[in-house]
């Protein structure tokens, strides 16, 4: 394993300890609201701090972009290395005790995502990828699913939940994709949904208005497992635009045909 991945895994496991401990006593959890249906718990903050501490100790000069604390003071355009962190993707699931959430850590090197860790603490599943080396689940090589017809595909998505302005458009996409696939799923943690595409558990995934930390690690997992990740135009600007479409190559192109009008 790449040494930077080892450090990220160590950081993710440290965060998982905090998350798992809190999951046994959800009644005691302090939760605040950032906006409509957009929650942050003290666990998000504590887990994020644990991750940052581990990364900073190993790589003091690297910049950080994290969901709760934002950008580190040394983050600017020409950064060599930026760690992109979501300490708890699926906070709403977590605070309800719904076991579908994950820790997501990615390294961006000169504008390219080169290392990725997505850790599911409830199932002890560790997804990792290094650019050019492949994607793995607990050291087992991952490949995207082989299904080639959208009609047979199981596709993941995420709904707007805090900014509801796009909901009507979303329901149109939802209807179209429900008609054209064998099923649509909305588990509630984009990092895990993308990891599941890489693992072949989902054939594809789409969502709009995501943040970089929602998809940075998951996108590398998918591409290293032989899939394609892009925005809804197919131009690959998902990290800037926040709209992401991912899947095995054949399913991706069929999803793109359906969803391109919504780009």
TORMI-454836 format. One record per residue (C-alpha): residue number from 0; residue in three letters; chain; y negated, z, x. Coordinates in steps of 0.02 Angstrom, whole numbers. Each point is the difference from the previous one (the first is absolute). Example, Ala and Ser with C-alpha at 12.3 -4.5 7.8 and 13.67 -1.06 7.14 Angstrom:
<n 0	res ALA	chain A	c2 225	c3 390	c1 615>
<n 1	res SER	chain A	c2 -172	c3 -33	c1 69>
end
This chain:
<n 0	res UNK	chain A	c2 0	c3 0	c1 0>
<n 1	res UNK	chain A	c2 -178	c3 -37	c1 56>
<n 2	res UNK	chain A	c2 -87	c3 160	c1 63>
<n 3	res UNK	chain A	c2 -142	c3 -23	c1 -123>
<n 4	res UNK	chain A	c2 125	c3 -7	c1 -143>
<n 5	res UNK	chain A	c2 79	c3 160	c1 65>
<n 6	res UNK	chain A	c2 -170	c3 85	c1 -7>
<n 7	res UNK	chain A	c2 -34	c3 -65	c1 -176>
<n 8	res UNK	chain A	c2 173	c3 59	c1 -58>
<n 9	res UNK	chain A	c2 -34	c3 172	c1 73>
<n 10	res UNK	chain A	c2 -167	c3 3	c1 -94>
<n 11	res UNK	chain A	c2 83	c3 -55	c1 -162>
<n 12	res UNK	chain A	c2 135	c3 134	c1 14>
<n 13	res UNK	chain A	c2 -132	c3 133	c1 33>
<n 14	res UNK	chain A	c2 -90	c3 -56	c1 -159>
<n 15	res UNK	chain A	c2 163	c3 -3	c1 -97>
<n 16	res UNK	chain A	c2 32	c3 183	c1 42>
<n 17	res UNK	chain A	c2 -166	c3 45	c1 -82>
<n 18	res UNK	chain A	c2 34	c3 -112	c1 -151>
<n 19	res UNK	chain A	c2 178	c3 63	c1 -25>
<n 20	res UNK	chain A	c2 -54	c3 182	c1 12>
<n 21	res UNK	chain A	c2 -135	c3 -28	c1 -132>
<n 22	res UNK	chain A	c2 120	c3 -95	c1 -114>
<n 23	res UNK	chain A	c2 97	c3 162	c1 -30>
<n 24	res UNK	chain A	c2 -153	c3 86	c1 -69>
<n 25	res UNK	chain A	c2 -102	c3 -131	c1 -92>
<n 26	res UNK	chain A	c2 -72	c3 131	c1 -119>
<n 27	res UNK	chain A	c2 -97	c3 75	c1 145>
<n 28	res UNK	chain A	c2 -72	c3 -168	c1 54>
<n 29	res UNK	chain A	c2 -189	c3 -22	c1 2>
<n 30	res UNK	chain A	c2 -44	c3 -173	c1 -66>
<n 31	res UNK	chain A	c2 -171	c3 -78	c1 -15>
<n 32	res UNK	chain A	c2 -51	c3 -164	c1 -79>
<n 33	res UNK	chain A	c2 -89	c3 -137	c1 98>
<n 34	res UNK	chain A	c2 -29	c3 -98	c1 -161>
<n 35	res UNK	chain A	c2 92	c3 -53	c1 -157>
<n 36	res UNK	chain A	c2 187	c3 25	c1 31>
<n 37	res UNK	chain A	c2 -32	c3 5	c1 188>
<n 38	res UNK	chain A	c2 65	c3 164	c1 66>
<n 39	res UNK	chain A	c2 4	c3 82	c1 170>
<n 40	res UNK	chain A	c2 93	c3 160	c1 37>
<n 41	res UNK	chain A	c2 -19	c3 124	c1 141>
<n 42	res UNK	chain A	c2 167	c3 -71	c1 60>
<n 43	res UNK	chain A	c2 -78	c3 -173	c1 27>
<n 44	res UNK	chain A	c2 -131	c3 80	c1 113>
<n 45	res UNK	chain A	c2 122	c3 111	c1 95>
<n 46	res UNK	chain A	c2 126	c3 -141	c1 25>
<n 47	res UNK	chain A	c2 -138	c3 -118	c1 60>
<n 48	res UNK	chain A	c2 -64	c3 129	c1 124>
<n 49	res UNK	chain A	c2 177	c3 27	c1 68>
<n 50	res UNK	chain A	c2 20	c3 -188	c1 26>
<n 51	res UNK	chain A	c2 -169	c3 -18	c1 84>
<n 52	res UNK	chain A	c2 35	c3 149	c1 115>
<n 53	res UNK	chain A	c2 163	c3 -78	c1 63>
<n 54	res UNK	chain A	c2 -78	c3 -172	c1 25>
<n 55	res UNK	chain A	c2 -157	c3 69	c1 85>
<n 56	res UNK	chain A	c2 103	c3 105	c1 118>
<n 57	res UNK	chain A	c2 99	c3 -153	c1 56>
<n 58	res UNK	chain A	c2 -142	c3 -128	c1 -8>
<n 59	res UNK	chain A	c2 -169	c3 88	c1 8>
<n 60	res UNK	chain A	c2 -99	c3 -162	c1 17>
<n 61	res UNK	chain A	c2 77	c3 -87	c1 -152>
<n 62	res UNK	chain A	c2 -105	c3 -15	c1 -158>
<n 63	res UNK	chain A	c2 58	c3 61	c1 -172>
<n 64	res UNK	chain A	c2 -22	c3 -69	c1 -175>
<n 65	res UNK	chain A	c2 74	c3 122	c1 -126>
<n 66	res UNK	chain A	c2 -6	c3 14	c1 -189>
<n 67	res UNK	chain A	c2 -74	c3 174	c1 -16>
<n 68	res UNK	chain A	c2 -107	c3 20	c1 157>
<n 69	res UNK	chain A	c2 -54	c3 -182	c1 12>
<n 70	res UNK	chain A	c2 -43	c3 -79	c1 167>
<n 71	res UNK	chain A	c2 -7	c3 98	c1 163>
<n 72	res UNK	chain A	c2 -166	c3 2	c1 93>
<n 73	res UNK	chain A	c2 69	c3 -121	c1 131>
<n 74	res UNK	chain A	c2 51	c3 -133	c1 -126>
<n 75	res UNK	chain A	c2 -93	c3 -165	c1 20>
<n 76	res UNK	chain A	c2 40	c3 -186	c1 -9>
<n 77	res UNK	chain A	c2 57	c3 -25	c1 179>
<n 78	res UNK	chain A	c2 125	c3 144	c1 3>
<n 79	res UNK	chain A	c2 158	c3 -38	c1 98>
<n 80	res UNK	chain A	c2 106	c3 122	c1 -101>
<n 81	res UNK	chain A	c2 -25	c3 70	c1 -175>
<n 82	res UNK	chain A	c2 125	c3 111	c1 -91>
<n 83	res UNK	chain A	c2 -4	c3 -33	c1 -188>
<n 84	res UNK	chain A	c2 67	c3 149	c1 -97>
<n 85	res UNK	chain A	c2 46	c3 47	c1 -177>
<n 86	res UNK	chain A	c2 65	c3 178	c1 11>
<n 87	res UNK	chain A	c2 72	c3 -1	c1 -176>
<n 88	res UNK	chain A	c2 11	c3 -165	c1 -93>
<n 89	res UNK	chain A	c2 44	c3 43	c1 -179>
<n 90	res UNK	chain A	c2 -98	c3 164	c1 -18>
<n 91	res UNK	chain A	c2 7	c3 -10	c1 -190>
<n 92	res UNK	chain A	c2 190	c3 -12	c1 8>
<n 93	res UNK	chain A	c2 5	c3 144	c1 123>
<n 94	res UNK	chain A	c2 -103	c3 121	c1 -104>
<n 95	res UNK	chain A	c2 115	c3 -34	c1 -149>
<n 96	res UNK	chain A	c2 157	c3 28	c1 103>
<n 97	res UNK	chain A	c2 47	c3 -183	c1 -25>
<n 98	res UNK	chain A	c2 93	c3 -39	c1 162>
<n 99	res UNK	chain A	c2 -76	c3 -167	c1 47>
<n 100	res UNK	chain A	c2 -129	c3 20	c1 137>
<n 101	res UNK	chain A	c2 -12	c3 -34	c1 186>
<n 102	res UNK	chain A	c2 -96	c3 22	c1 161>
<n 103	res UNK	chain A	c2 -69	c3 -162	c1 72>
<n 104	res UNK	chain A	c2 -59	c3 -21	c1 180>
<n 105	res UNK	chain A	c2 -43	c3 -166	c1 84>
<n 106	res UNK	chain A	c2 -77	c3 -49	c1 166>
<n 107	res UNK	chain A	c2 -122	c3 -144	c1 3>
<n 108	res UNK	chain A	c2 -18	c3 -75	c1 174>
<n 109	res UNK	chain A	c2 -145	c3 -123	c1 23>
<n 110	res UNK	chain A	c2 -2	c3 -37	c1 -186>
<n 111	res UNK	chain A	c2 190	c3 -22	c1 -19>
<n 112	res UNK	chain A	c2 118	c3 128	c1 -75>
<n 113	res UNK	chain A	c2 128	c3 29	c1 138>
<n 114	res UNK	chain A	c2 89	c3 163	c1 -46>
<n 115	res UNK	chain A	c2 50	c3 69	c1 -170>
<n 116	res UNK	chain A	c2 80	c3 158	c1 -68>
<n 117	res UNK	chain A	c2 32	c3 37	c1 -184>
<n 118	res UNK	chain A	c2 92	c3 164	c1 -27>
<n 119	res UNK	chain A	c2 70	c3 55	c1 -168>
<n 120	res UNK	chain A	c2 21	c3 189	c1 18>
<n 121	res UNK	chain A	c2 100	c3 26	c1 -160>
<n 122	res UNK	chain A	c2 138	c3 -121	c1 52>
<n 123	res UNK	chain A	c2 -22	c3 23	c1 188>
<n 124	res UNK	chain A	c2 -19	c3 -188	c1 18>
<n 125	res UNK	chain A	c2 -94	c3 -58	c1 154>
<n 126	res UNK	chain A	c2 -61	c3 -181	c1 -2>
<n 127	res UNK	chain A	c2 -69	c3 -63	c1 166>
<n 128	res UNK	chain A	c2 -58	c3 -167	c1 70>
<n 129	res UNK	chain A	c2 -70	c3 -65	c1 163>
<n 130	res UNK	chain A	c2 -79	c3 -173	c1 0>
<n 131	res UNK	chain A	c2 122	c3 -128	c1 68>
<n 132	res UNK	chain A	c2 144	c3 124	c1 8>
<n 133	res UNK	chain A	c2 52	c3 19	c1 -182>
<n 134	res UNK	chain A	c2 0	c3 127	c1 -141>
<n 135	res UNK	chain A	c2 122	c3 145	c1 -16>
<n 136	res UNK	chain A	c2 55	c3 135	c1 -122>
<n 137	res UNK	chain A	c2 68	c3 151	c1 95>
<n 138	res UNK	chain A	c2 42	c3 -119	c1 145>
<n 139	res UNK	chain A	c2 89	c3 -128	c1 -111>
<n 140	res UNK	chain A	c2 -76	c3 -175	c1 7>
<n 141	res UNK	chain A	c2 -88	c3 -54	c1 -161>
<n 142	res UNK	chain A	c2 -2	c3 -173	c1 -80>
<n 143	res UNK	chain A	c2 -87	c3 -53	c1 -160>
<n 144	res UNK	chain A	c2 113	c3 -43	c1 -149>
<n 145	res UNK	chain A	c2 82	c3 -171	c1 -11>
<n 146	res UNK	chain A	c2 -29	c3 -37	c1 -186>
<n 147	res UNK	chain A	c2 -87	c3 -167	c1 -17>
<n 148	res UNK	chain A	c2 -50	c3 -7	c1 -185>
<n 149	res UNK	chain A	c2 -146	c3 98	c1 -69>
<n 150	res UNK	chain A	c2 96	c3 17	c1 -164>
<n 151	res UNK	chain A	c2 130	c3 107	c1 94>
<n 152	res UNK	chain A	c2 -128	c3 101	c1 97>
<n 153	res UNK	chain A	c2 -47	c3 183	c1 -16>
<n 154	res UNK	chain A	c2 -185	c3 13	c1 38>
<n 155	res UNK	chain A	c2 -108	c3 153	c1 34>
<n 156	res UNK	chain A	c2 -182	c3 20	c1 -46>
<n 157	res UNK	chain A	c2 -136	c3 131	c1 -19>
<n 158	res UNK	chain A	c2 -123	c3 20	c1 -143>
<n 159	res UNK	chain A	c2 -185	c3 36	c1 15>
<n 160	res UNK	chain A	c2 -16	c3 187	c1 -28>
<n 161	res UNK	chain A	c2 -173	c3 60	c1 55>
<n 162	res UNK	chain A	c2 -105	c3 -158	c1 -18>
<n 163	res UNK	chain A	c2 58	c3 -71	c1 -166>
<n 164	res UNK	chain A	c2 -117	c3 -151	c1 -4>
<n 165	res UNK	chain A	c2 143	c3 -117	c1 46>
<n 166	res UNK	chain A	c2 124	c3 67	c1 -126>
<n 167	res UNK	chain A	c2 -7	c3 -145	c1 -124>
<n 168	res UNK	chain A	c2 28	c3 -127	c1 138>
<n 169	res UNK	chain A	c2 141	c3 110	c1 63>
<n 170	res UNK	chain A	c2 86	c3 3	c1 -168>
<n 171	res UNK	chain A	c2 -1	c3 -191	c1 0>
<n 172	res UNK	chain A	c2 83	c3 -1	c1 172>
<n 173	res UNK	chain A	c2 123	c3 131	c1 -61>
<n 174	res UNK	chain A	c2 47	c3 -105	c1 -151>
<n 175	res UNK	chain A	c2 24	c3 -159	c1 103>
<n 176	res UNK	chain A	c2 104	c3 87	c1 133>
<n 177	res UNK	chain A	c2 105	c3 91	c1 -131>
<n 178	res UNK	chain A	c2 42	c3 -167	c1 -80>
<n 179	res UNK	chain A	c2 42	c3 -84	c1 166>
<n 180	res UNK	chain A	c2 100	c3 136	c1 91>
<n 181	res UNK	chain A	c2 153	c3 106	c1 -36>
<n 182	res UNK	chain A	c2 -109	c3 155	c1 3>
<n 183	res UNK	chain A	c2 -165	c3 75	c1 52>
<n 184	res UNK	chain A	c2 -13	c3 174	c1 75>
<n 185	res UNK	chain A	c2 -152	c3 111	c1 28>
<n 186	res UNK	chain A	c2 60	c3 150	c1 102>
<n 187	res UNK	chain A	c2 -174	c3 56	c1 57>
<n 188	res UNK	chain A	c2 -2	c3 -6	c1 191>
<n 189	res UNK	chain A	c2 -43	c3 -170	c1 75>
<n 190	res UNK	chain A	c2 58	c3 48	c1 176>
<n 191	res UNK	chain A	c2 175	c3 34	c1 -67>
<n 192	res UNK	chain A	c2 -1	c3 -154	c1 -112>
<n 193	res UNK	chain A	c2 -33	c3 -108	c1 154>
<n 194	res UNK	chain A	c2 133	c3 93	c1 99>
<n 195	res UNK	chain A	c2 121	c3 -38	c1 -144>
<n 196	res UNK	chain A	c2 -43	c3 -186	c1 11>
<n 197	res UNK	chain A	c2 42	c3 8	c1 186>
<n 198	res UNK	chain A	c2 165	c3 87	c1 -43>
<n 199	res UNK	chain A	c2 45	c3 -128	c1 -133>
<n 200	res UNK	chain A	c2 -8	c3 130	c1 -141>
<n 201	res UNK	chain A	c2 -144	c3 -96	c1 -77>
<n 202	res UNK	chain A	c2 -14	c3 -189	c1 15>
<n 203	res UNK	chain A	c2 -189	c3 3	c1 -7>
<n 204	res UNK	chain A	c2 -155	c3 106	c1 -28>
<n 205	res UNK	chain A	c2 -178	c3 -33	c1 -57>
<n 206	res UNK	chain A	c2 -154	c3 107	c1 -26>
<n 207	res UNK	chain A	c2 -189	c3 -18	c1 3>
<n 208	res UNK	chain A	c2 -138	c3 110	c1 69>
<n 209	res UNK	chain A	c2 105	c3 92	c1 129>
<n 210	res UNK	chain A	c2 -75	c3 86	c1 152>
<n 211	res UNK	chain A	c2 53	c3 -41	c1 179>
<n 212	res UNK	chain A	c2 99	c3 164	c1 16>
<n 213	res UNK	chain A	c2 102	c3 -44	c1 -156>
<n 214	res UNK	chain A	c2 72	c3 -158	c1 77>
<n 215	res UNK	chain A	c2 -25	c3 -5	c1 190>
<n 216	res UNK	chain A	c2 171	c3 71	c1 44>
<n 217	res UNK	chain A	c2 93	c3 -75	c1 -148>
<n 218	res UNK	chain A	c2 -65	c3 -175	c1 35>
<n 219	res UNK	chain A	c2 70	c3 3	c1 178>
<n 220	res UNK	chain A	c2 168	c3 64	c1 -66>
<n 221	res UNK	chain A	c2 10	c3 -149	c1 -118>
<n 222	res UNK	chain A	c2 -47	c3 -133	c1 128>
<n 223	res UNK	chain A	c2 117	c3 75	c1 132>
<n 224	res UNK	chain A	c2 141	c3 -4	c1 -129>
<n 225	res UNK	chain A	c2 -25	c3 -187	c1 -24>
<n 226	res UNK	chain A	c2 -117	c3 6	c1 -150>
<n 227	res UNK	chain A	c2 -175	c3 -65	c1 -30>
<n 228	res UNK	chain A	c2 -156	c3 103	c1 -37>
<n 229	res UNK	chain A	c2 -165	c3 -74	c1 -56>
<n 230	res UNK	chain A	c2 -138	c3 12	c1 -127>
<n 231	res UNK	chain A	c2 8	c3 -91	c1 -167>
<n 232	res UNK	chain A	c2 -67	c3 -162	c1 79>
<n 233	res UNK	chain A	c2 139	c3 -4	c1 130>
<n 234	res UNK	chain A	c2 -127	c3 8	c1 141>
<n 235	res UNK	chain A	c2 59	c3 163	c1 77>
<n 236	res UNK	chain A	c2 -163	c3 97	c1 -20>
<n 237	res UNK	chain A	c2 80	c3 145	c1 -94>
<n 238	res UNK	chain A	c2 -67	c3 133	c1 118>
<n 239	res UNK	chain A	c2 -181	c3 -53	c1 -29>
<n 240	res UNK	chain A	c2 16	c3 -46	c1 -183>
<n 241	res UNK	chain A	c2 110	c3 143	c1 -59>
<n 242	res UNK	chain A	c2 107	c3 -117	c1 -107>
<n 243	res UNK	chain A	c2 178	c3 -11	c1 61>
<n 244	res UNK	chain A	c2 148	c3 -111	c1 -43>
<n 245	res UNK	chain A	c2 162	c3 26	c1 96>
<n 246	res UNK	chain A	c2 178	c3 -61	c1 -13>
<n 247	res UNK	chain A	c2 145	c3 -94	c1 74>
<n 248	res UNK	chain A	c2 -59	c3 -177	c1 42>
<n 249	res UNK	chain A	c2 72	c3 -86	c1 -155>
<n 250	res UNK	chain A	c2 -53	c3 136	c1 -121>
<n 251	res UNK	chain A	c2 -171	c3 14	c1 82>
<n 252	res UNK	chain A	c2 -39	c3 -184	c1 -31>
<n 253	res UNK	chain A	c2 55	c3 11	c1 -182>
<n 254	res UNK	chain A	c2 -104	c3 158	c1 -27>
<n 255	res UNK	chain A	c2 -148	c3 -87	c1 80>
<n 256	res UNK	chain A	c2 14	c3 -143	c1 -126>
<n 257	res UNK	chain A	c2 -8	c3 126	c1 -144>
<n 258	res UNK	chain A	c2 -136	c3 113	c1 71>
<n 259	res UNK	chain A	c2 -116	c3 -125	c1 88>
<n 260	res UNK	chain A	c2 -112	c3 -15	c1 -156>
<n 261	res UNK	chain A	c2 -39	c3 186	c1 19>
<n 262	res UNK	chain A	c2 -59	c3 -14	c1 181>
end
